[in-house]
Amino acid sequence: MPDGICCLCHRKADLLLSHILPAFLFRWLRETSGNGHIRSSDQPNLRVQDGIKRHWLCAECEQNFGQSEKAFADRLFYPYLNGPSESFRYSEWLLHFCVSVSWRVLRLSLELNSFADWEPDSIQKLYDAEIVWREFLLRKRPHPGRFRQQLLPLDQITGGNSGLVPNINRYLMRAIQMDLCRGRENIFTYSKLGRFIVIGCAHEPNLQQWQGTAVNANGGVIGPREYVVPRALGSYLNEQAQKISASLSSVSERQKAKIDSAFRVNIDQFVGSDAFSALKADALLFGEDAIWDR
């Protein structure tokens, strides 16, 4: 356990190996895969057990994040899987959780300098957002202000497949992913957490483009309603599903044989899994012939 400066509180301490996206997501993905294995779209020939980690946080800050992660998992993530048509009340823990995820994704992007070709004004917005989110997480601010958090719950698409890729339901229902995005009007962190998307706005969002998604500091309700998001987000989701499909279809013949063997051994377990439900949703939407090797 190396010592250093905690990236959140900026105090010298022993630094724990912290997850960028919460560890429980990857446990859920493994446990509901039907065969106990998951693969990264970046390296599809390798099985993975976990997400990206960094020696970033002291024990106190790690515990601070862990409390809201547990609340999100216990009060929203797992209950929503069992009842997506129900409504779920939340309090201050949800904003804390969303900001903690957005801050980690942004912090990683700053570390990797993944915006080197951006204009100076756009880059400055990222640094401004990082400071505000960090101060909010340290309870130096009551609210992240203009650097808002948007939460979009997802469920399977059951009709209208025009223009959609054949693995769109598997992407929407199960993918775990993070990104830093910039459009003509939006700059945001993107965190895909299974059935949920967390958007961390690194600018003042156009509220006409985001309706029903705002995470409020004083609490609220997540449930069935009409959600409005920028049109470009829908295109982005479809593109990300396409990229994952292309990556996983490039798996070597040797790995395909391992995957096939694992599914045959665990076929009864797979049929009852969440992974099977997502596959079935795509088969119903596109037809069985469209889903093979995607």
PyMOL commands that set and color helices and strands:
alter all, ss='L'
color gray80, all
select helices_A, chain A and resi 23-31+59-82+92-112+120-137+168-174+231-248+253-265+267-271+274-286+288-290
alter helices_A, ss='H'
color red, helices_A
select strands_A, chain A and resi 3-5+12-14+16-19+38-39+47-48+53-57+88-90+149-153+176-182+187-193+196-201+220-222
alter strands_A, ss='S'
color yellow, strands_A
deselect
rebuild
show_as cartoon
